[in-house]
């Protein structure tokens, strides 16, 4: 396979931050045991393997249109499990100070 060039990869992705995130995510998957999608991979270098996969168009990168904030995620979880709201309420409740006699 030809040498990896950043210009070639950037022409496919357009956003260097997206490229970094996609590469790191795929490298973690490879380290966790996922099989590489390219034939000439380096078993000791998962980042280079991930970049080769992106360069060879073996990886499709999907970008979500909607960003979910943590508090919105918690609200949807509470709707699914009402018992979770009670647990959160207990966690946020501060202990009261004892009165002196």
C-alpha atoms as a printed R data frame, in Angstrom:
    type eleno elety resid chain resno       x      y      z
1   ATOM     1    CA   UNK     A     1   0.000  0.000  0.000
2   ATOM     2    CA   UNK     A     2   1.149  3.540 -0.636
3   ATOM     3    CA   UNK     A     3   2.504  5.676  2.160
4   ATOM     4    CA   UNK     A     4   0.004  7.521  4.317
5   ATOM     5    CA   UNK     A     5  -0.281 11.206  3.556
6   ATOM     6    CA   UNK     A     6  -2.232 13.594  5.712
7   ATOM     7    CA   UNK     A     7  -3.346 15.561  2.635
8   ATOM     8    CA   UNK     A     8  -5.000 12.472  1.147
9   ATOM     9    CA   UNK     A     9  -6.831 11.696  4.360
10  ATOM    10    CA   UNK     A    10  -7.886 15.314  4.921
11  ATOM    11    CA   UNK     A    11  -9.421 15.419  1.446
12  ATOM    12    CA   UNK     A    12 -11.788 12.660  2.580
13  ATOM    13    CA   UNK     A    13 -12.728 14.040  5.992
14  ATOM    14    CA   UNK     A    14 -12.390 17.850  5.782
15  ATOM    15    CA   UNK     A    15 -12.153 18.352  9.541
16  ATOM    16    CA   UNK     A    16  -8.931 17.581 11.412
17  ATOM    17    CA   UNK     A    17 -10.690 17.284 14.769
18  ATOM    18    CA   UNK     A    18 -13.139 14.756 13.355
19  ATOM    19    CA   UNK     A    19 -10.209 12.852 11.870
20  ATOM    20    CA   UNK     A    20  -8.477 12.688 15.246
21  ATOM    21    CA   UNK     A    21 -11.622 11.532 17.044
22  ATOM    22    CA   UNK     A    22 -12.421  8.917 14.413
23  ATOM    23    CA   UNK     A    23  -8.843  7.633 14.439
24  ATOM    24    CA   UNK     A    24  -8.679  7.364 18.215
25  ATOM    25    CA   UNK     A    25 -12.078  5.674 18.430
26  ATOM    26    CA   UNK     A    26 -11.153  3.110 15.784
27  ATOM    27    CA   UNK     A    27  -7.705  2.539 17.342
28  ATOM    28    CA   UNK     A    28  -9.381  1.759 20.682
29  ATOM    29    CA   UNK     A    29 -11.697 -0.700 18.934
30  ATOM    30    CA   UNK     A    30  -8.712 -2.417 17.324
31  ATOM    31    CA   UNK     A    31  -6.913 -2.622 20.673
32  ATOM    32    CA   UNK     A    32 -10.067 -4.115 22.201
33  ATOM    33    CA   UNK     A    33  -9.940 -6.945 19.655
34  ATOM    34    CA   UNK     A    34 -11.763 -5.729 16.557
35  ATOM    35    CA   UNK     A    35 -10.304 -7.102 13.349
36  ATOM    36    CA   UNK     A    36  -8.673 -4.563 11.011
37  ATOM    37    CA   UNK     A    37 -10.412 -3.822  7.697
38  ATOM    38    CA   UNK     A    38  -7.146 -3.564  5.739
39  ATOM    39    CA   UNK     A    39  -4.766 -6.343  4.765
40  ATOM    40    CA   UNK     A    40  -1.465 -4.609  5.454
41  ATOM    41    CA   UNK     A    41  -1.909 -3.653  9.096
42  ATOM    42    CA   UNK     A    42   0.662 -3.338 11.846
43  ATOM    43    CA   UNK     A    43  -0.421 -5.363 14.894
44  ATOM    44    CA   UNK     A    44   1.669 -3.181 17.192
45  ATOM    45    CA   UNK     A    45   0.384  0.187 15.923
46  ATOM    46    CA   UNK     A    46  -3.388  0.541 16.069
47  ATOM    47    CA   UNK     A    47  -3.338  4.259 15.203
48  ATOM    48    CA   UNK     A    48  -1.558  3.691 11.896
49  ATOM    49    CA   UNK     A    49  -3.952  0.832 11.153
50  ATOM    50    CA   UNK     A    50  -6.941  3.112 11.841
51  ATOM    51    CA   UNK     A    51  -5.490  5.805  9.565
52  ATOM    52    CA   UNK     A    52  -4.953  3.214  6.816
53  ATOM    53    CA   UNK     A    53  -8.580  2.131  7.138
54  ATOM    54    CA   UNK     A    54  -9.794  5.717  6.842
55  ATOM    55    CA   UNK     A    55  -7.478  6.355  3.893
56  ATOM    56    CA   UNK     A    56  -8.748  3.218  2.127
57  ATOM    57    CA   UNK     A    57 -12.405  4.290  2.664
58  ATOM    58    CA   UNK     A    58 -13.077  1.231  4.825
59  ATOM    59    CA   UNK     A    59 -14.436  3.372  7.664
60  ATOM    60    CA   UNK     A    60 -17.548  5.493  7.331
61  ATOM    61    CA   UNK     A    61 -17.743  8.415  9.736
62  ATOM    62    CA   UNK     A    62 -21.191  9.509 10.801
63  ATOM    63    CA   UNK     A    63 -21.684 12.858 12.460
64  ATOM    64    CA   UNK     A    64 -24.705 13.327 14.665
65  ATOM    65    CA   UNK     A    65 -26.841 16.337 13.888
66  ATOM    66    CA   UNK     A    66 -28.137 16.693 17.410
67  ATOM    67    CA   UNK     A    67 -25.891 17.179 20.420
68  ATOM    68    CA   UNK     A    68 -27.305 15.783 23.639
69  ATOM    69    CA   UNK     A    69 -26.226 17.609 26.766
70  ATOM    70    CA   UNK     A    70 -25.676 15.618 29.984
71  ATOM    71    CA   UNK     A    71 -28.672 17.091 31.812
72  ATOM    72    CA   UNK     A    72 -30.942 16.309 28.840
73  ATOM    73    CA   UNK     A    73 -29.648 12.753 28.851
74  ATOM    74    CA   UNK     A    74 -30.470 12.468 32.549
75  ATOM    75    CA   UNK     A    75 -33.998 13.767 31.922
76  ATOM    76    CA   UNK     A    76 -34.626 11.113 29.275
77  ATOM    77    CA   UNK     A    77 -33.291  8.409 31.602
78  ATOM    78    CA   UNK     A    78 -35.597  9.617 34.396
79  ATOM    79    CA   UNK     A    79 -38.554  9.376 32.012
80  ATOM    80    CA   UNK     A    80 -37.602  5.784 31.230
81  ATOM    81    CA   UNK     A    81 -36.986  4.832 34.877
82  ATOM    82    CA   UNK     A    82 -38.961  6.858 37.433
83  ATOM    83    CA   UNK     A    83 -37.083  5.168 40.291
84  ATOM    84    CA   UNK     A    84 -33.946  6.928 39.067
85  ATOM    85    CA   UNK     A    85 -35.473 10.299 39.977
86  ATOM    86    CA   UNK     A    86 -35.865  9.172 43.587
87  ATOM    87    CA   UNK     A    87 -32.246  7.998 43.697
88  ATOM    88    CA   UNK     A    88 -31.014 11.341 42.341
89  ATOM    89    CA   UNK     A    89 -33.141 13.223 44.835
90  ATOM    90    CA   UNK     A    90 -31.588 11.250 47.699
91  ATOM    91    CA   UNK     A    91 -28.085 11.993 46.421
92  ATOM    92    CA   UNK     A    92 -28.679 15.739 46.193
93  ATOM    93    CA   UNK     A    93 -30.388 16.023 49.562
94  ATOM    94    CA   UNK     A    94 -27.952 17.567 52.048
95  ATOM    95    CA   UNK     A    95 -27.880 16.218 55.596
96  ATOM    96    CA   UNK     A    96 -29.435 18.567 58.116
97  ATOM    97    CA   UNK     A    97 -27.442 19.941 60.998
98  ATOM    98    CA   UNK     A    98 -28.422 18.682 64.435
99  ATOM    99    CA   UNK     A    99 -29.943 21.171 66.838
100 ATOM   100    CA   UNK     A   100 -28.085 21.876 70.054
101 ATOM   101    CA   UNK     A   101 -30.049 21.433 73.284
